[in-house]
Amino acid sequence: MTATGRVRVLVWHRPGERADELAAQYHRISRAMAGTPGLLGNELWECGDQRVVMSEWADADAFDRWARDAAQHRVTASLREYRAPDDPPALLCRVVDREGAGRNVREGAGESDREGAREGAPESGREAADAVRGDHV
């Protein structure tokens, strides 16, 4: 899957009345995955009655290596029970452009190109992603 640049992987879940249980599993799995090569971090998003786990990876190759590792299936197994049959598969997205703090910040730009972007500032513009479907998790 050779690709460069950061990627984000989105996985949808429907916990119903068990959102707290899903959050506890998410935190347990996040701790277990700490130090995984190429994993930059993850977030648990609330989207109406669904939850989305977004993980950010250094590049698609790092995610692919992790996804092909049999051990990851054991680590993440407890979240699979919250997936519905009609949920979309995991979605791999490559950040190709974004705007924040009133300034365009291109993926792969040097630090001097990013000086205008404030750390933690809400993104005010668009975020485009080049999406490739894959059911890796």
Disulfide bonds with the S-S distance in Angstrom:
none
